[in-house]
Amino acid sequence: MNAREKELLLIYLVIDLCMINLSMGIVYFLRPQILDWSGIRQVLIVFNVSWLFSLMLLKRENLFLRDGFQNRMQRGFIRFLIYLATSATIIVVFNIDQLPRSFFVIGSLLFLVLNLIFYYFVYAFLGMLRIKGKHVRKTLIIGAGKSGMEVSRFIEMNPEMGYSIVGYLDDNFKLRKNLPILGSVDSLEYLYGHYAIQEIIIALPLTCEKKIQNILSIADYNGTRVRLIPDFYRLLKCKYTIDTKDEIPFLNVHQVPLDKFNLQICKRIFDVIFSSVILMLIAPILVIVAIAIRIDSKGPLFYKPVRMGKAGKEFTLFKFRSMQVCDPTTSGANSTQKDDARITKVGRFIRKYSIDELPQFLNVLLGDMSIVGPRPHRIWLNKDLQCKVHGYMMRHYVKPGITGWAQVNGWRGPTETRVQRYGRTLHDLWYIENWFFLLDVWIIFLTVFGVRTRKNAF
């Protein structure tokens, strides 16, 4: 940590401690009768020590405030939770019984609000200066490939972050005539005499190990900060994220939106609420269908096959029985065909309008399925398509659904031809890689009102 960073760290620490003491002072001013002076001293010691402890447990944040207010807010909230836990522990261990709970809660929440408001205005002020070209770091990007373009796009879309691109270095500079490429990678040392470079972002392929080491050596000699963004696009050709655990970087390959815990929670809440409402609304229909199935043919009310769910976990699927009871060693394991003789009269009707799928809302409530997702296939069909379609098993990154992107685009029914297999799989994989909440809403709408949804329904 250099002198400037130490200075900034000390400034932030003093500001935080001032806000803690100010918050407690405001609460005491409003309600002076709840504590005497000796109690105030104990409280301030507890809260100040707790905040210092919370700062020690977390990694050093971006001191130059170039990581965005949202990231700082997330880190601040985590620090606040640690601070609350530490304070509560100290109060219990040292038996500080003269501290009223209201004082503790109100003072802590007031500090959180003051802290967020203060840094919001700091970020807003810095963002305004940086958009005007002040307080920016002149940055050189080495590598004009896909990673370099992503970095450039991010910087251009977020001028408040405080980066100004000096130019690019790339050995294939002739292929990027629309970019301010200043030369090849080996010309870095020469540029220091002509440009004021304050930061270097390396976005080179992993195969350029010697070039990267040479860049780091030159940057160290000139005292320039370096950020390394390995160009994994050429190697992986898919989405990925990088996590750091105990200083060890982990590359997470094939990352999808629903890998994020908060998005999983949102989707799950929607599934539970939607399924509960639907089941209450269609309860009379379920009763009528159940009676019709009993009258139409002998056998159980439900067809309960085993299907493969998220991460390969098997579960029991609920469907209204739409076919005659068959011997599983003969025709019971075969895929349904058009004009299949096994389908009952009632079964033909409920299959046409997907009424046989309604009991799967119970699977959603049980957590085995989602409203929207790739349709669950038979176990043997999964194994067959795994061999025939590359990347097919990636469908199991998420929970299977009652309806899906493939179904509303007409890819339901048999998977006998290569076009049918790839059409369904590619639509499912596109949904998984590009998921967002409104897409689920749109798929549900198309399931009810779309024309293609009932294509190949038999």
Secondary structure, 3 states (H helix, E strand, C coil): CCHHHHHHHHHHHHHHHHHHHHHHHHHHHHCHHHCCHHHHHHHHHHHHHHHHHHHHHCCCCCCCCCCCHHHHHHHHHHHHHHHHHHHHHHHHHCCCCCCCHHHHHHHHHHHHHHHHHHHHHHHHHHHHHHHCCCCCEEEEEECCCHHHHHHHHHHHHCHHHCEEEEEEECCCHHHCCCCCEEECHHHHHHHCCCCCCCEEEECCCCCCHHHHHHHHHHHHHHCCEEEECCCCHHHHCCCEEEEEECCEEEEEECCCHHHCHHHHHHHHHHHHHHHHHHHHHHHHHHHHHHHHHHHHCCCCCEECCEEECHHHCEEECCEECCECCCCCCCCCCCCCCCCCCCECHHHHHHHHCCHHHCCHHHHHHHCCCEEECCCCCEHHHHHHHHHHCCCHHHHHHCCCEEECHHHHCCCCCCCCCHHHHHHHHHHHHHHHHCCCHHHHHHHHHHHHHCCHHHCCCC
